[in-house]
Structure formats: structure tokens, C-alpha cells
Amino acid sequence: MKAMVLNQVGSPLTYQEIPIPQAKENQVLIEVIACAVCRTDLHILDGDLDSPKLPLVIGHQVVGRIVALGKNSERFQIGDLVGVPWLGYTCKKCRYCQREQENLCENAAFTGYHQDGGYAEFTVAQEDFCFLIPENYSPYQAAPLLCAGLIGYRALNMTGKAEKIGLYGFGAAAHIIAQVILHQGRTPYAFTRPGDKITQDFARNLGVPWAGGSNETPPEKLEAAIIFAPVGSLVPEALRRLDKGGTVVCAGIHMSEIPPFPYSILWEERSIRSVANLTRQDGEDFFQIAPKVPVKTDIHTYSLEDANQALDDLRHGRFQGAAVLAIK
């Protein structure tokens, strides 16, 4: 099969032929139709995340059809359209798994990091870590939901009952979660790079009532903020915009250093917390709500062999929404 392979951290992906993987016990073999491109893919390429499996097929927002079942695989049928997320395996035995915090599993394996992902014509996945894709989504529209949607949804849940929610870094995740926030009758505020009028207009066109630079002050105090951009300096910026008791949720798997800030902007029971991965329950819940909104993804498609270009475009913010590799 054709695949884009990471052979060395810091180097571009290589378009090459590798063997089609075989589904083992409790696994399924998936013919990949689409795989969305994530900023975490860049962190793996750049070495920000330690010790990836090498050589590696990256990609953890995978949508495709099941073409073979491994031994004892009974959850799906051949032909089912499924999605494969970042969380690819948990041990089910460690203390975190035992207390329903599988996203913190001490022995977890992650798709496109510890095990091969979706920048390829085929991939295998543990059947228990796949999601059935709702019928009203095309594979290409559904792909960004597998990480941008799921991690964004988990981050949104961490804001509790907040009504006024700032979204810092208005890309793939924020443009999905803004739609959920609006559907729930709450108010999103979009924060972009200073002066990025194109992205601000993109947010407004989705129904976001206010959009401005990350250095600007919205018309009201925020009750929560979600930071999607991997920029540590946004943490104190967001804290300064928070009302009493508000929460800043850091939704990226990697972030640059947070600079020192005065205690006064954290005081009055403001808090900072992070999102680590996702649980399968997050996925089940999100795929129930997404069709009801309905969440619509703004996508920009690339061929498999153009994956390096898609990653470079993501790195430099050359599109709004999400990039998706159209593999079939």
C-alpha cells in the first residue's frame, strides 16, 4: 500500500510503499478514505513529543471502511464506516483505567504515535477504540471530528456551566466547538492572531458574535476560556479576561512555556487546567450531539502524497478550518 512515512524526526514524510497491515485479535483492518491533519502531527514531526515509533505512519483522525476482522472481533461488520481517534489502546488494569480515567492510562498507546495511523491506504485499530460514523457525515467531513471535535468537546465539558466562553486559536477544533456552544445557547468569543481579519471573519460567519486578536478585550468578562493554540503566553492573556471563578482550559497536547504572571490575575478562585487525550465515552457522547447541532466542518482536501504540503500549510495558518487527506 501507499503511505506517508516518518522515518526520522525532523525530516519530511516519505511517500513510499509498505506492506498492508494484518488485523490481529480484537482488531479491524480499515481501508482509509480520509485522515484529517492535526497540529499534534506537527509536534511529532518536530520532536516535541518524545520517542515516537519509527518508522511511523502518523495520523489520528482516520475514517474508513472495515475490510477485514481479526480473531474475536465482533463489534463491527465488514463494510461499516468507522473512525479511529488519538487514543488507540489502554491496559484496562492500571489505577487510572480502574477509576474510569482511561485517558490517563499508564500503558496507553496512541494512534499515529505509538502505532501506525491514517496517512496510508490501510490501517489497523483495536475494535474497542473505533467509533461508528453517523450516517449523515461524509468521511471527509467526519475526519476532523476524531480529534479536533473530540478533544474540543472534552475541553468544553471542563468549562462546566460557563455561558461566555473564549476560544483562543480559531482553527479546526474551535470552529467545531463554537457550533456546539451556540447550539447549547451559550456564547463563544473568538481570539485569533492579532490582525488576522480573515480568521475573525470566518468566526463571525459561523455565528460567533465577537472576534478579535488575542491581545484584545471582549465586550464582556469571560466565564471560561479554552486555549487551542500551543502558545503558553496565551494563558495569562486568558486569565486577564476571566471573571471571578472562571477557568482556563489548555486543550493542546503540547504547549510552549507559560511565562510568569502576577497572582492577582489568578486570585478570586480562577483556575487553570489541562486536557489530556480523550476517553471513549467522550467519543460516544460527542457523536450523539454532533448530528443534532449539526456540526459542519470547513475542510480543505489534499491528496495523500501532498501530506507534507498540508502540514506546512497548517503550520503557517494558510487556511481556515481543517485540512483533510482525501486518500480514496
SVG drawing of the C-alpha trace seen along z (x, -y; Angstrom):
<svg xmlns="http://www.w3.org/2000/svg" viewBox="-31 -46 47 61">
<polyline fill="none" stroke="black" stroke-width="0.4" points="0.0,0.0 1.0,-3.6 1.8,-5.6 3.4,-8.7 6.1,-7.5 8.1,-9.4 11.5,-7.7 13.4,-10.4 12.1,-13.1 12.7,-16.5 12.5,-15.2 9.6,-15.4 7.4,-12.4 8.4,-10.0 5.8,-8.7 6.5,-5.0 5.1,-1.5 4.9,0.6 3.0,3.9 -0.7,3.8 -1.0,4.5 -2.9,7.5 -5.7,7.4 -4.8,9.3 -7.0,10.4 -9.7,7.8 -8.5,5.6 -10.1,4.5 -8.4,3.7 -9.7,0.4 -9.4,-0.9 -8.7,-4.5 -10.9,-7.1 -9.9,-10.2 -7.5,-11.4 -7.5,-14.9 -4.3,-16.7 -3.7,-17.8 -1.2,-20.1 -0.2,-17.1 1.2,-15.6 3.5,-18.6 4.6,-18.1 5.5,-14.5 7.4,-15.5 9.3,-18.3 10.2,-16.1 8.1,-18.0 6.6,-14.6 9.3,-12.1 10.0,-8.7 7.5,-8.0 7.6,-4.6 9.9,-4.7 9.3,-4.3 5.8,-5.6 2.6,-6.3 1.2,-9.4 -2.4,-10.5 -5.1,-10.0 -8.3,-11.4 -9.0,-8.4 -12.2,-7.5 -12.6,-4.4 -14.5,-1.2 -13.7,2.1 -12.5,4.7 -11.3,7.5 -11.9,8.6 -9.2,10.0 -9.8,13.0 -12.7,12.4 -13.6,9.1 -17.3,8.9 -18.2,5.2 -18.4,4.2 -19.2,5.8 -17.2,5.6 -18.3,2.5 -19.0,0.4 -17.8,-3.2 -15.7,-3.9 -13.4,-6.5 -10.2,-6.0 -9.1,-8.6 -5.9,-9.5 -6.5,-7.1 -5.7,-3.7 -5.3,-1.3 -5.5,-1.2 -4.4,1.6 -7.7,1.6 -5.7,2.7 -3.8,-0.3 -5.2,-2.6 -6.4,-5.2 -8.3,-2.7 -9.8,-1.2 -11.2,-4.6 -12.6,-5.4 -9.7,-7.8 -8.6,-5.8 -7.3,-8.9 -4.5,-8.8 -3.7,-5.1 -0.1,-4.4 0.2,-1.9 -1.8,-3.7 -0.9,-3.6 -1.8,-6.5 -2.7,-6.3 -0.1,-7.8 2.4,-8.0 2.9,-4.6 1.1,-2.7 0.6,-3.4 -2.2,-5.8 -4.1,-7.0 -1.7,-8.7 -1.9,-5.5 -4.3,-3.4 -5.0,-0.9 -4.6,-0.8 -5.5,1.5 -7.1,0.5 -8.4,2.0 -12.2,2.5 -13.0,1.1 -11.3,-2.2 -13.2,-2.8 -16.4,-4.8 -19.3,-4.2 -19.6,-7.4 -23.1,-8.9 -24.8,-8.3 -25.3,-12.0 -21.5,-12.6 -19.2,-12.1 -15.8,-10.6 -14.1,-13.8 -16.4,-16.0 -16.2,-13.5 -12.4,-13.1 -11.8,-16.4 -14.3,-15.3 -12.0,-12.4 -9.6,-14.8 -10.4,-18.4 -14.0,-17.6 -13.4,-15.1 -10.6,-17.0 -12.6,-20.2 -15.7,-18.6 -13.8,-17.3 -12.3,-20.8 -15.8,-22.3 -17.1,-20.0 -14.3,-21.2 -15.8,-24.7 -18.8,-23.5 -21.8,-25.8 -19.9,-28.8 -22.0,-30.8 -19.4,-33.2 -16.5,-31.1 -13.4,-32.4 -11.7,-30.3 -8.1,-31.1 -6.7,-29.8 -9.7,-29.6 -8.8,-26.6 -10.0,-23.1 -11.2,-22.5 -12.5,-25.9 -14.6,-26.1 -16.3,-22.9 -16.8,-23.6 -18.1,-27.2 -21.0,-25.5 -21.7,-23.3 -21.6,-26.3 -24.0,-28.2 -26.3,-25.1 -26.3,-25.0 -27.4,-28.6 -24.1,-29.8 -21.8,-32.5 -18.4,-31.9 -15.8,-34.6 -13.1,-34.0 -9.5,-35.1 -7.0,-34.9 -3.5,-36.1 -3.5,-39.9 -4.6,-41.4 -5.9,-38.2 -9.1,-39.6 -9.6,-36.6 -10.0,-34.2 -12.0,-36.7 -14.4,-37.0 -14.5,-33.2 -15.6,-33.0 -18.3,-35.6 -19.7,-33.8 -20.2,-30.8 -22.3,-32.9 -19.7,-33.9 -20.8,-37.4 -17.4,-38.8 -13.9,-38.0 -10.7,-39.8 -7.0,-39.4 -5.6,-37.5 -4.4,-40.9 -7.9,-42.4 -10.5,-42.6 -14.0,-41.2 -17.1,-43.3 -17.8,-41.1 -15.8,-39.2 -15.3,-35.6 -16.6,-32.8 -14.2,-30.3 -11.5,-30.2 -10.3,-27.3 -6.8,-27.6 -6.3,-25.6 -3.2,-27.3 0.0,-25.8 1.2,-29.2 1.9,-29.4 1.8,-33.2 -2.0,-33.0 -2.6,-31.6 -2.0,-34.9 -3.8,-36.7 -6.9,-34.5 -6.7,-34.9 -6.8,-38.6 -10.1,-38.3 -11.7,-35.9 -14.4,-36.8 -14.2,-35.6 -14.3,-31.8 -13.5,-31.3 -11.4,-28.5 -8.7,-28.5 -8.6,-25.1 -5.4,-24.2 -6.6,-21.9 -3.3,-21.1 -1.1,-18.1 1.9,-20.3 2.4,-24.0 5.3,-26.4 6.3,-27.6 3.9,-29.7 5.5,-33.0 5.4,-34.3 2.3,-36.2 1.0,-38.1 -1.0,-36.1 -3.7,-38.8 -5.0,-37.5 -5.3,-34.0 -6.9,-35.1 -10.6,-35.1 -10.8,-31.3 -9.8,-31.4 -8.2,-28.2 -6.0,-26.6 -6.4,-23.0 -5.3,-20.9 -6.9,-18.3 -5.1,-15.0 -6.3,-12.9 -9.9,-11.6 -12.0,-8.8 -14.2,-6.5 -17.2,-8.0 -16.2,-11.4 -16.5,-10.0 -19.8,-8.3 -21.3,-11.5 -19.9,-13.7 -21.1,-11.6 -24.6,-11.8 -24.6,-15.6 -22.7,-16.4 -25.5,-15.4 -28.1,-17.3 -26.2,-20.7 -25.5,-19.8 -21.7,-20.3 -20.4,-21.2 -16.6,-21.1 -14.9,-23.6 -12.3,-21.4 -9.5,-21.7 -8.6,-18.5 -5.2,-17.3 -4.0,-14.1 -2.0,-11.6 1.2,-12.4 0.7,-16.1 0.6,-15.5 3.8,-17.5 2.2,-20.5 -0.9,-20.1 1.3,-20.0 3.2,-23.1 0.0,-24.9 -1.3,-24.1 2.0,-25.3 1.7,-28.6 -2.0,-29.1 -2.8,-29.2 -6.3,-28.0 -9.3,-28.2 -11.0,-25.1 -9.3,-21.7 -7.0,-20.0 -8.0,-16.5 -6.1,-14.0 -8.5,-12.5 -7.0,-9.0 -9.8,-7.4"/>
</svg>
